[in-house]
Amino acid sequence: MVEIDFSVYENLPKYKEITTQSIYVSNKFEKFHPEGIYSEQIFGPLENNRCQCGKTFGKINNGKRCEHCGVLCASSDLRSKTFGKIKLPEGIYVLNPIFIGTLSKTFGPFAVKNVLNKSKYHDNKESPYYFSMEKFKIVKSSRLRDDEEILEEYPVFDISSLKRCYDKVIELSKENEKLKKYIETHINNPKILDYIFLNEIPVISPSSRPIIKINNNAKSIPHKISTLYIKLITNKKNISDALFKENSDIFGYTVFKYQEKIMMIYDEILESNFKKKESYLRESLTGKTVEFSQRAVIIPNPALKPYQIGLHEESVKKLFLPEILHFLFNKFQEKDIDGVGLSVVEFIQKTYNMIGHGKKLEIPNGLFLEFLGKYINKLDTVIERQPTLYMYNIVAVKIGKVFGDNDIPKLNKDRIKPQFEADIKNSITKTLENVT
Ligand SMILES: [Zn+2]
C-alpha cells in the first residue's frame, strides 16, 4: 500500500489561500501576484534573503516579513517546501481522489462509481441510492427490500448528497458497534475519515510546477499543474450564482465540474512525479529537439542580460555544429568567395578534414566570426541548472557573448574546459567521443 502523507491535509488550515487566477501583477511578467499561484508572499521569496520589493534583505533580516510587500526575508528553498490552498465555496465538498478507492470499498464500488458519473446524475436523482443499515452499502432504491432498514433522510444522487450520507454514517458508527467494526475494517487508518471529502484543496509548492519564460520574457508558460489550479479558481468565480440555486441541477453539475478538475490535478501530480524532467523540458519548449548537450560550471557575469549566456567558443563550435556546417555549405556555394561552388562530396571531405586533425572543428576565425554575426541571435540555448529546486532551473537563453581561452586568465583552463555529451542516439555519442 502507498504511504500517505497526512501532514499535507493536517496542515491545510495553516496554508495560505490562493484567491486570484492572475499569475503576475501586470502583463510585463515581472512581479508575481501576491495572491496568485506563484506568489512570493504565499510560497516564499524568489531570491535568498530578499523580499519582493527589495526593502528587506540580508541575513540580518532573515525571518522578518517585509512591512511593505509582505514577503518573508528567508531562504528561497521555501518555494520547494511551502504549500498553499484553494478554498472551495462554503459548503461545497469534493471527494479526495486519493480516497475514492477507500470509499468505494466501504460503500460499494459500483454504486460510488455511478454516483460520481455526471451522465448518470438525472437518473440517480430520480431513483437515488440509500445507505442500507443491513448491508452497510449504498443501494439503488429499486433494489431495496420494502422492509429494509435504510437512512431514508439521506438519499444519495451526487457528490454533495454522498457527503451528507457519509457524515451521517460516520456519526452513527460511534454508537453502532457493528457499523463501527465494519468501518474500521474498511478504513484502516482513522485519519482518512477526516480527509475523504475536501473543501480546501492543497496547492503543491511552486518549484514542483515551474514557470518558464521565453523570448526575452515576452512569453511565460506555467506548468500544466498550475494551469489546472488556475482553472479551479476561475470555476470558483463562476459559482456564486449557482450556489443560490441550491438543490438545483446547476449546483449538482458545478460540483461535478470541481470534481473533474481535482481528479485532473491529482492525476497530473502523480504523473509528473514519475515523469522524467527531460520530458517536461521538451514539452514546454515547443518540442524542439535538443541536439547536443554540455556540462559546465555557470559563472555569473553582470555584463550579460538575465536572458543571455556566455559560451566558450569551443562550446559554440560543438553545440551548434549542424548550424555551422549549414552555414559553411552555403558559404562554399557562393562563387565570389571560393571561385567555384563545392559539390556535396567535396564539402563533406573539406569539413571532415576540418574536424579530423585537431579533434575539433578548425574553422577559420574570420568565417567563425561571420557565422556568429549572422546567427548569434537565432541560436537558442537551453540551460538546465542543478539542483532542480531553483525556480528557473530550466530556461531558454540567447548567446550574449562568445569567449576564448584568453578571456579566462585567472581560472584553471583545463578545469573549465567544457565536457560534452550527446543525448539522442548512441551513434552520435560515439561520434562525439571521437571528436572530443
Ligand atoms: Zn518588501
Residues whose N, C-alpha, C, O or C-beta is under 5 A from the ligand:
A	BS01	ZN	C51 Q52 C53 G54 K55 T56 C66 H68 C69 G70
